[in-house]
Amino acid sequence: MDDVIECYKQDVDRTLLREALKLTPHERMQKLVELRRAADALREAGSKAFR
């Protein structure tokens, strides 16, 4: 089992995890909301371009 875990760990950017853990829960939620808004805007732009 440890070999499987080690295999997955090589693909994880731990610096991103450390940076995220420096944020407060509120700041993490704000980032999530911003990401969702950006995703919605991209989805809408894609829909308009497709039409």
PDB file of N, CA, C and O in Angstrom:
ATOM      1  N   MET A   1       0.821  -1.193   0.000  1.00  0.00           N
ATOM      2  CA  MET A   1       0.000   0.000   0.000  1.00  0.00           C
ATOM      3  C   MET A   1       0.868   1.262   0.000  1.00  0.00           C
ATOM      4  O   MET A   1       0.525   2.241  -0.662  1.00  0.00           O
ATOM      5  N   ASP A   2       1.964   1.254   0.717  1.00  0.00           N
ATOM      6  CA  ASP A   2       2.832   2.426   0.778  1.00  0.00           C
ATOM      7  C   ASP A   2       3.379   2.799  -0.593  1.00  0.00           C
ATOM      8  O   ASP A   2       3.547   3.980  -0.896  1.00  0.00           O
ATOM      9  N   ASP A   3       3.659   1.797  -1.426  1.00  0.00           N
ATOM     10  CA  ASP A   3       4.164   2.073  -2.773  1.00  0.00           C
ATOM     11  C   ASP A   3       3.125   2.820  -3.602  1.00  0.00           C
ATOM     12  O   ASP A   3       3.463   3.706  -4.386  1.00  0.00           O
ATOM     13  N   VAL A   4       1.872   2.458  -3.422  1.00  0.00           N
ATOM     14  CA  VAL A   4       0.787   3.130  -4.156  1.00  0.00           C
ATOM     15  C   VAL A   4       0.685   4.583  -3.697  1.00  0.00           C
ATOM     16  O   VAL A   4       0.553   5.490  -4.518  1.00  0.00           O
ATOM     17  N   ILE A   5       0.747   4.797  -2.404  1.00  0.00           N
ATOM     18  CA  ILE A   5       0.675   6.158  -1.857  1.00  0.00           C
ATOM     19  C   ILE A   5       1.845   6.989  -2.358  1.00  0.00           C
ATOM     20  O   ILE A   5       1.661   8.138  -2.760  1.00  0.00           O
ATOM     21  N   GLU A   6       3.033   6.429  -2.340  1.00  0.00           N
ATOM     22  CA  GLU A   6       4.215   7.144  -2.824  1.00  0.00           C
ATOM     23  C   GLU A   6       4.068   7.497  -4.296  1.00  0.00           C
ATOM     24  O   GLU A   6       4.484   8.575  -4.720  1.00  0.00           O
ATOM     25  N   CYS A   7       3.488   6.610  -5.066  1.00  0.00           N
ATOM     26  CA  CYS A   7       3.265   6.871  -6.494  1.00  0.00           C
ATOM     27  C   CYS A   7       2.348   8.069  -6.689  1.00  0.00           C
ATOM     28  O   CYS A   7       2.612   8.915  -7.543  1.00  0.00           O
ATOM     29  N   TYR A   8       1.279   8.153  -5.913  1.00  0.00           N
ATOM     30  CA  TYR A   8       0.361   9.289  -6.021  1.00  0.00           C
ATOM     31  C   TYR A   8       0.986  10.578  -5.511  1.00  0.00           C
ATOM     32  O   TYR A   8       0.740  11.647  -6.071  1.00  0.00           O
ATOM     33  N   LYS A   9       1.782  10.493  -4.467  1.00  0.00           N
ATOM     34  CA  LYS A   9       2.379  11.686  -3.865  1.00  0.00           C
ATOM     35  C   LYS A   9       3.299  12.427  -4.826  1.00  0.00           C
ATOM     36  O   LYS A   9       3.461  13.642  -4.708  1.00  0.00           O
ATOM     37  N   GLN A  10       3.898  11.725  -5.769  1.00  0.00           N
ATOM     38  CA  GLN A  10       4.820  12.391  -6.688  1.00  0.00           C
ATOM     39  C   GLN A  10       4.107  13.379  -7.600  1.00  0.00           C
ATOM     40  O   GLN A  10       4.743  14.275  -8.156  1.00  0.00           O
ATOM     41  N   ASP A  11       2.809  13.231  -7.760  1.00  0.00           N
ATOM     42  CA  ASP A  11       2.035  14.117  -8.628  1.00  0.00           C
ATOM     43  C   ASP A  11       1.342  15.245  -7.872  1.00  0.00           C
ATOM     44  O   ASP A  11       0.585  16.013  -8.466  1.00  0.00           O
ATOM     45  N   VAL A  12       1.591  15.352  -6.578  1.00  0.00           N
ATOM     46  CA  VAL A  12       0.949  16.373  -5.757  1.00  0.00           C
ATOM     47  C   VAL A  12       1.915  17.529  -5.543  1.00  0.00           C
ATOM     48  O   VAL A  12       3.048  17.332  -5.104  1.00  0.00           O
ATOM     49  N   ASP A  13       1.458  18.732  -5.857  1.00  0.00           N
ATOM     50  CA  ASP A  13       2.273  19.923  -5.625  1.00  0.00           C
ATOM     51  C   ASP A  13       2.064  20.361  -4.181  1.00  0.00           C
ATOM     52  O   ASP A  13       1.070  21.012  -3.858  1.00  0.00           O
ATOM     53  N   ARG A  14       2.986  20.008  -3.336  1.00  0.00           N
ATOM     54  CA  ARG A  14       2.839  20.305  -1.914  1.00  0.00           C
ATOM     55  C   ARG A  14       2.931  21.786  -1.613  1.00  0.00           C
ATOM     56  O   ARG A  14       2.411  22.244  -0.596  1.00  0.00           O
ATOM     57  N   THR A  15       3.588  22.545  -2.487  1.00  0.00           N
ATOM     58  CA  THR A  15       3.667  23.990  -2.248  1.00  0.00           C
ATOM     59  C   THR A  15       2.277  24.608  -2.321  1.00  0.00           C
ATOM     60  O   THR A  15       1.967  25.519  -1.553  1.00  0.00           O
ATOM     61  N   LEU A  16       1.441  24.130  -3.228  1.00  0.00           N
ATOM     62  CA  LEU A  16       0.070  24.642  -3.311  1.00  0.00           C
ATOM     63  C   LEU A  16      -0.710  24.300  -2.049  1.00  0.00           C
ATOM     64  O   LEU A  16      -1.482  25.118  -1.549  1.00  0.00           O
ATOM     65  N   LEU A  17      -0.509  23.102  -1.539  1.00  0.00           N
ATOM     66  CA  LEU A  17      -1.184  22.713  -0.302  1.00  0.00           C
ATOM     67  C   LEU A  17      -0.742  23.592   0.863  1.00  0.00           C
ATOM     68  O   LEU A  17      -1.565  24.041   1.661  1.00  0.00           O
ATOM     69  N   ARG A  18       0.555  23.830   0.952  1.00  0.00           N
ATOM     70  CA  ARG A  18       1.065  24.663   2.052  1.00  0.00           C
ATOM     71  C   ARG A  18       0.515  26.084   1.971  1.00  0.00           C
ATOM     72  O   ARG A  18       0.132  26.668   2.984  1.00  0.00           O
ATOM     73  N   GLU A  19       0.479  26.632   0.763  1.00  0.00           N
ATOM     74  CA  GLU A  19      -0.050  27.992   0.589  1.00  0.00           C
ATOM     75  C   GLU A  19      -1.529  28.051   0.950  1.00  0.00           C
ATOM     76  O   GLU A  19      -1.975  29.007   1.585  1.00  0.00           O
ATOM     77  N   ALA A  20      -2.284  27.047   0.555  1.00  0.00           N
ATOM     78  CA  ALA A  20      -3.711  27.022   0.871  1.00  0.00           C
ATOM     79  C   ALA A  20      -3.938  26.920   2.376  1.00  0.00           C
ATOM     80  O   ALA A  20      -4.868  27.522   2.913  1.00  0.00           O
ATOM     81  N   LEU A  21      -3.085  26.157   3.050  1.00  0.00           N
ATOM     82  CA  LEU A  21      -3.255  25.985   4.489  1.00  0.00           C
ATOM     83  C   LEU A  21      -2.859  27.218   5.277  1.00  0.00           C
ATOM     84  O   LEU A  21      -3.187  27.326   6.459  1.00  0.00           O
ATOM     85  N   LYS A  22      -2.163  28.147   4.646  1.00  0.00           N
ATOM     86  CA  LYS A  22      -1.835  29.410   5.307  1.00  0.00           C
ATOM     87  C   LYS A  22      -3.055  30.332   5.363  1.00  0.00           C
ATOM     88  O   LYS A  22      -3.101  31.252   6.179  1.00  0.00           O
ATOM     89  N   LEU A  23      -4.025  30.090   4.511  1.00  0.00           N
ATOM     90  CA  LEU A  23      -5.224  30.922   4.453  1.00  0.00           C
ATOM     91  C   LEU A  23      -6.202  30.523   5.550  1.00  0.00           C
ATOM     92  O   LEU A  23      -6.219  29.384   6.015  1.00  0.00           O
ATOM     93  N   THR A  24      -7.005  31.488   5.942  1.00  0.00           N
ATOM     94  CA  THR A  24      -8.070  31.171   6.895  1.00  0.00           C
ATOM     95  C   THR A  24      -9.186  30.437   6.143  1.00  0.00           C
ATOM     96  O   THR A  24      -9.249  30.506   4.916  1.00  0.00           O
ATOM     97  N   PRO A  25     -10.052  29.747   6.857  1.00  0.00           N
ATOM     98  CA  PRO A  25     -11.177  29.102   6.176  1.00  0.00           C
ATOM     99  C   PRO A  25     -12.004  30.103   5.356  1.00  0.00           C
ATOM    100  O   PRO A  25     -12.472  29.782   4.264  1.00  0.00           O
ATOM    101  N   HIS A  26     -12.177  31.308   5.890  1.00  0.00           N
ATOM    102  CA  HIS A  26     -12.940  32.336   5.179  1.00  0.00           C
ATOM    103  C   HIS A  26     -12.244  32.713   3.865  1.00  0.00           C
ATOM    104  O   HIS A  26     -12.895  32.854   2.830  1.00  0.00           O
ATOM    105  N   GLU A  27     -10.929  32.873   3.915  1.00  0.00           N
ATOM    106  CA  GLU A  27     -10.173  33.218   2.701  1.00  0.00           C
ATOM    107  C   GLU A  27     -10.251  32.090   1.671  1.00  0.00           C
ATOM    108  O   GLU A  27     -10.328  32.339   0.468  1.00  0.00           O
ATOM    109  N   ARG A  28     -10.230  30.859   2.155  1.00  0.00           N
ATOM    110  CA  ARG A  28     -10.353  29.719   1.232  1.00  0.00           C
ATOM    111  C   ARG A  28     -11.719  29.722   0.554  1.00  0.00           C
ATOM    112  O   ARG A  28     -11.831  29.434  -0.638  1.00  0.00           O
ATOM    113  N   MET A  29     -12.745  30.048   1.313  1.00  0.00           N
ATOM    114  CA  MET A  29     -14.091  30.105   0.726  1.00  0.00           C
ATOM    115  C   MET A  29     -14.191  31.237  -0.283  1.00  0.00           C
ATOM    116  O   MET A  29     -14.832  31.084  -1.323  1.00  0.00           O
ATOM    117  N   GLN A  30     -13.564  32.372   0.010  1.00  0.00           N
ATOM    118  CA  GLN A  30     -13.561  33.483  -0.944  1.00  0.00           C
ATOM    119  C   GLN A  30     -12.899  33.063  -2.253  1.00  0.00           C
ATOM    120  O   GLN A  30     -13.398  33.383  -3.332  1.00  0.00           O
ATOM    121  N   LYS A  31     -11.792  32.358  -2.164  1.00  0.00           N
ATOM    122  CA  LYS A  31     -11.108  31.885  -3.367  1.00  0.00           C
ATOM    123  C   LYS A  31     -11.994  30.914  -4.146  1.00  0.00           C
ATOM    124  O   LYS A  31     -12.025  30.941  -5.376  1.00  0.00           O
ATOM    125  N   LEU A  32     -12.705  30.067  -3.427  1.00  0.00           N
ATOM    126  CA  LEU A  32     -13.608  29.123  -4.072  1.00  0.00           C
ATOM    127  C   LEU A  32     -14.726  29.849  -4.815  1.00  0.00           C
ATOM    128  O   LEU A  32     -15.076  29.478  -5.935  1.00  0.00           O
ATOM    129  N   VAL A  33     -15.280  30.880  -4.190  1.00  0.00           N
ATOM    130  CA  VAL A  33     -16.338  31.671  -4.824  1.00  0.00           C
ATOM    131  C   VAL A  33     -15.786  32.363  -6.077  1.00  0.00           C
ATOM    132  O   VAL A  33     -16.448  32.389  -7.114  1.00  0.00           O
ATOM    133  N   GLU A  34     -14.579  32.921  -5.979  1.00  0.00           N
ATOM    134  CA  GLU A  34     -13.959  33.572  -7.140  1.00  0.00           C
ATOM    135  C   GLU A  34     -13.735  32.581  -8.269  1.00  0.00           C
ATOM    136  O   GLU A  34     -13.970  32.898  -9.436  1.00  0.00           O
ATOM    137  N   LEU A  35     -13.284  31.387  -7.928  1.00  0.00           N
ATOM    138  CA  LEU A  35     -13.059  30.354  -8.934  1.00  0.00           C
ATOM    139  C   LEU A  35     -14.370  29.970  -9.609  1.00  0.00           C
ATOM    140  O   LEU A  35     -14.427  29.784 -10.824  1.00  0.00           O
ATOM    141  N   ARG A  36     -15.419  29.856  -8.806  1.00  0.00           N
ATOM    142  CA  ARG A  36     -16.727  29.499  -9.361  1.00  0.00           C
ATOM    143  C   ARG A  36     -17.234  30.583 -10.310  1.00  0.00           C
ATOM    144  O   ARG A  36     -17.785  30.276 -11.368  1.00  0.00           O
ATOM    145  N   ARG A  37     -17.049  31.854  -9.933  1.00  0.00           N
ATOM    146  CA  ARG A  37     -17.474  32.954 -10.807  1.00  0.00           C
ATOM    147  C   ARG A  37     -16.697  32.931 -12.121  1.00  0.00           C
ATOM    148  O   ARG A  37     -17.271  33.142 -13.190  1.00  0.00           O
ATOM    149  N   ALA A  38     -15.404  32.676 -12.040  1.00  0.00           N
ATOM    150  CA  ALA A  38     -14.583  32.610 -13.255  1.00  0.00           C
ATOM    151  C   ALA A  38     -15.028  31.445 -14.129  1.00  0.00           C
ATOM    152  O   ALA A  38     -15.109  31.585 -15.350  1.00  0.00           O
ATOM    153  N   ALA A  39     -15.315  30.313 -13.528  1.00  0.00           N
ATOM    154  CA  ALA A  39     -15.781  29.149 -14.285  1.00  0.00           C
ATOM    155  C   ALA A  39     -17.118  29.437 -14.963  1.00  0.00           C
ATOM    156  O   ALA A  39     -17.333  29.063 -16.116  1.00  0.00           O
ATOM    157  N   ASP A  40     -18.015  30.107 -14.233  1.00  0.00           N
ATOM    158  CA  ASP A  40     -19.313  30.467 -14.816  1.00  0.00           C
ATOM    159  C   ASP A  40     -19.136  31.422 -15.997  1.00  0.00           C
ATOM    160  O   ASP A  40     -19.802  31.279 -17.022  1.00  0.00           O
ATOM    161  N   ALA A  41     -18.240  32.392 -15.850  1.00  0.00           N
ATOM    162  CA  ALA A  41     -17.999  33.355 -16.919  1.00  0.00           C
ATOM    163  C   ALA A  41     -17.416  32.652 -18.153  1.00  0.00           C
ATOM    164  O   ALA A  41     -17.808  32.951 -19.281  1.00  0.00           O
ATOM    165  N   LEU A  42     -16.499  31.736 -17.941  1.00  0.00           N
ATOM    166  CA  LEU A  42     -15.927  30.982 -19.064  1.00  0.00           C
ATOM    167  C   LEU A  42     -16.973  30.099 -19.734  1.00  0.00           C
ATOM    168  O   LEU A  42     -17.007  29.982 -20.959  1.00  0.00           O
ATOM    169  N   ARG A  43     -17.823  29.482 -18.923  1.00  0.00           N
ATOM    170  CA  ARG A  43     -18.887  28.636 -19.478  1.00  0.00           C
ATOM    171  C   ARG A  43     -19.831  29.481 -20.323  1.00  0.00           C
ATOM    172  O   ARG A  43     -20.217  29.076 -21.420  1.00  0.00           O
ATOM    173  N   GLU A  44     -20.200  30.637 -19.824  1.00  0.00           N
ATOM    174  CA  GLU A  44     -21.104  31.529 -20.550  1.00  0.00           C
ATOM    175  C   GLU A  44     -20.461  32.010 -21.858  1.00  0.00           C
ATOM    176  O   GLU A  44     -21.110  32.037 -22.903  1.00  0.00           O
ATOM    177  N   ALA A  45     -19.187  32.386 -21.787  1.00  0.00           N
ATOM    178  CA  ALA A  45     -18.492  32.823 -22.993  1.00  0.00           C
ATOM    179  C   ALA A  45     -18.415  31.699 -24.013  1.00  0.00           C
ATOM    180  O   ALA A  45     -18.571  31.930 -25.212  1.00  0.00           O
ATOM    181  N   GLY A  46     -18.176  30.492 -23.541  1.00  0.00           N
ATOM    182  CA  GLY A  46     -18.135  29.348 -24.447  1.00  0.00           C
ATOM    183  C   GLY A  46     -19.483  29.095 -25.094  1.00  0.00           C
ATOM    184  O   GLY A  46     -19.557  28.779 -26.282  1.00  0.00           O
ATOM    185  N   SER A  47     -20.556  29.235 -24.315  1.00  0.00           N
ATOM    186  CA  SER A  47     -21.903  29.043 -24.862  1.00  0.00           C
ATOM    187  C   SER A  47     -22.215  30.079 -25.924  1.00  0.00           C
ATOM    188  O   SER A  47     -22.785  29.752 -26.965  1.00  0.00           O
ATOM    189  N   LYS A  48     -21.842  31.347 -25.667  1.00  0.00           N
ATOM    190  CA  LYS A  48     -22.087  32.403 -26.636  1.00  0.00           C
ATOM    191  C   LYS A  48     -21.294  32.163 -27.909  1.00  0.00           C
ATOM    192  O   LYS A  48     -21.808  32.372 -29.008  1.00  0.00           O
ATOM    193  N   ALA A  49     -20.059  31.730 -27.775  1.00  0.00           N
ATOM    194  CA  ALA A  49     -19.208  31.490 -28.937  1.00  0.00           C
ATOM    195  C   ALA A  49     -19.749  30.315 -29.762  1.00  0.00           C
ATOM    196  O   ALA A  49     -19.650  30.313 -30.989  1.00  0.00           O
ATOM    197  N   PHE A  50     -20.311  29.333 -29.087  1.00  0.00           N
ATOM    198  CA  PHE A  50     -20.831  28.158 -29.764  1.00  0.00           C
ATOM    199  C   PHE A  50     -22.088  28.499 -30.563  1.00  0.00           C
ATOM    200  O   PHE A  50     -22.329  27.936 -31.631  1.00  0.00           O
ATOM    201  N   ARG A  51     -22.899  29.447 -30.021  1.00  0.00           N
ATOM    202  CA  ARG A  51     -24.135  29.833 -30.708  1.00  0.00           C
ATOM    203  C   ARG A  51     -23.790  30.661 -31.880  1.00  0.00           C
ATOM    204  O   ARG A  51     -24.679  31.099 -32.609  1.00  0.00           O
TER     205      ARG A  51
END
